[in-house]
Each structure stands twice: as structure tokens, then as C-alpha cells.
């Protein structure tokens, strides 16, 4: 049971329903076990509720505080079911439709919050919610690039060693650096994964990812499993939205992969965090300079330009009476407030992305989608490694080669194997036509009750059906997620119905997602 409800009466007596204690770790977990490093737990002792998400709130948990009561769950839909209804957080939606991820503790609903980056919460009926602790903000390290590379390799080696077990291991292997670093170090320590797995991409992106993963596995003598994507993807998008609590416009690609791993592995070794922390992902010199000079408005503008390619169409689709409440100005103000909370970091841009996009969106794949399926193991989130990488001088990583060179130096025997290259290698016209056709049918029944204007939405989708291409006017994935979030708030019971219906075709929705 992954939810808890506490209601205090007038005489201060608290009625508890659900799981008064919860721990995602299997019984008997020891300090050396991987599960010791990644867990969510809460306990109610009759006086105070304590919640802890290790590390730093990466294991998602949501809560809704009402007058003298609190609701807690690993999934937003369970909280919605207890609330009965919820109000859309228009400011959070304004940000999400432009950046593609939520900030800090924001969710699509005003009543529901995600646990903050400190990873702890305490609640009593008298004092309400308190969030003790804070996320790490290490000072800049005075270290050369070569010294930093050697220390990085050393700390990562220790992180992998400290998470070793005899359990069945699988590594979702891409053509990038993070998962390769994981695989190479596991092999170097004599504990190679039982197999690696790679999901094909949706068109139009090519599958050099898969080709590179096959090369890595062939070189290391590892078994590799290839996963295809469905021809019709909409039901997978809907299921992904449920599994990620409506907080991500990504990860649909992962659903067949997660389903394939179910029952075949005990641990999933994932590379979350490696790109942002050590490859300078999203680190742009001009934006970083604005940030360190205190120009938060300029940074927010850069972020909106980086992520928001379709402002005119977003504005066109939103109903006129709501445009000012979910407009770009509202999004900019919220982004600036979040930027301010990272301004005292020596590399504030990396800090912003790590604690927001990585923790609030990417972690939903690693920790939410695998909940009850397999134990996530994320060595880049090591207690010693994260502060070290956050403390690196920005000039060491801003050219985006630091992680590549670290891997090459640590594993020279395999440095000749190339990494994936991103381009559009597949003809996507029939794919996008099918998807927009599905989306048109889905939205036709729901858009009228949302913030969207039905006719402009229908016209836009029809254009994509007639002349299909990956929509630049609004990501159809984000749009579908957006529409579903609106509907979920109006009628929370629809989520349970959707889950029951989809679980017949998508098995992991029907999985008992409680700890063993």
C-alpha cells in the first residue's frame, strides 16, 4: 500500500488510513545493498509523520496538506482519488508547457506538492508541514582538469563498488556516455551485467543508439536485448502519464523496455545525472555568464528561448479568458523565482537543471516507472560523487568533452568505440500521421473541458494528418499530457478507470507496485 491519509479531529485525535509505515527497501536490506542507497520511507508514530526520500528527493513522493490533515503517496492519482477533485496550478502549467518540466515542488495541481530537494518532510497536526534540511551547495573546487578527471574516475569506481550485489543486473544501454560508463565499470570490477537492453527510437530519430549499444556489447561479450516500439503509441503515452504522475512529457519510449525487464532482473543500473553533472548538458556560456552576473531575467529569457519554440501557437490554443493566467509572463516570473534559489551556487545553471529537470523529470523514469519492477541503482547519485561534480569549475565541463575524456582515460582499451550521433534517419510521415490521428480522436472528446480551444486544436492536428511531420507548433506528447492532466483534475475517478482499462494491454499498470 503506497498511500497514507492522516486526519486530525477537534480533540487532536488523528485518524490514520492506509500505510502508517512504508519502506521501499526489501526487508533485511543491509548497508552494502544497492537498495540502501535509494529508498523512500515514511512513518507515523501517532504524534508526527516523518518522510525521507534518499537521495535528495529523487525517489518521487507527493503530498497534499489540508486543514489538520495530510495525504501522501508515491503517485498523484492516488492523492487525487482521496481528494475527489483538484485545482489546476496555472502557474505550474505555464512553466511546464514551455520548459517541459516542473520546478522544485510544483505539480499540475495546486493542492499537491512533490517533496523538495532536501528529501525530508515532517508533519504534525499542530505545526503542519516542515521541510528540514537543504540540498547540497558545495563550494567551487580548486582543481585542474586532469586532477578532476582522475578523481571523478576514482569516485565513480567507489560508487559502483559500494552498490555491488549478487542480484540479477540489467543496464539500459544507450549510445551515450552515462550508461557506457556504468557498463565499463561493472565489467572492470568483474561483475558484468546479466544483459543490456536498448529500446528503439520513435521516428524520425535514427537508431544509431542501438547500433552503438550492440558494438559495446559485442566488444565486452555481453548479451543484448533489443526492444521495438509499437506502431500506435497513444495508449503508451496515457500509461506513461499515469506512471509519471502527469509530471513529464518524456519517457513514453521507455514503457516497452520497462515491461520487458519485468520479472527478468532484480536491479536496473541507470546513468541518471551523469550528463548534467559531468558532460555540461545544457551548460551555455552566455547564459552562465548572465547567471553569475545576477541577470536572472536574462537567464529566464534564455531558458524560454531554449525550450519554448512555439509561443505563438501555445497562445493561440489557450482559451482567451485563461491566456493571461498561463501566459509566458507568468512562466517567466516563476522561473526567475526558482533561478534565484540557485544563484549562490558557483555553477548555478548546472544546479538549476540538476535539481529541477533531472530530479523532477528524468527521475520519474528511473524511480517511478521501475517502482515495483526492479531496484534502481544510480551510481552517479552517490553521496560523495554528486557534491564533487557540482563543485567542479564550469570551465572544465562547458566544452562537453569532460565525461568523454574521463571514460577514455579510465578504460583506454575501449576508447575506440564511438558514441551515437543524433539526426533524423527514419521516414516519419506515416508514424506522425497515425499518432496525430489518434490524438485528434482523443482530444476531440476532452479538449472542450480543458484550457484549450477545440477548433484551433482540431485544425492544427488535421494539418499534421494531411502533411505529417514532428509538430513544431506544440509537442503532441506534451499536449496529450496536458489535456489528460486537465481531465484528471475534473474527475479523479477517471484515472482508476483508465488504469483498469489500460492494464489489460499494458501489464505494468496492473503490477503490484508495493515493496516485497
Protein Blocks (a to p, Z undefined) as FASTA:
>chain_A
ZZdcddddfkopacdehjfbdcfbdghiafklmklmgccddddehjaccddddeehlagc
dddddehiacddfbfklmmmmnopacddfklmmmmmmnopaehjacfbfkbccddfkopa
cddfklopadedjddddddddddfklmmmmmmmmmmmmmmmmgcfbdcdddddfbfklmm
mmmmmmmnopacfbdcddddddfbdcklmmmmmmmmmmnopacddddddfblklmmmmmm
mmnoopacghklmmmmmmmmnopafbdcdfehjlmmmnopoiafklmmmmmnopaklmmm
mmmmmmmmclmmmmmmpcfklmmmmcmklmmmmmmmmmmmmmmpfblmlmmmmmmmmmmm
mmmmmmmmmgokaccddfklgfklmmmmmmpcfklmmnopmmmmmmmmmmmmlmmpccdd
dddfbdfklmmmmmmmmmmmmmmmmmmmmmbdfklmmmmmmmmmmmgcddfkbcfklmmm
mmmmmmmmmmmmlmmmmmmmmmmmmmmlmpccbdZZ
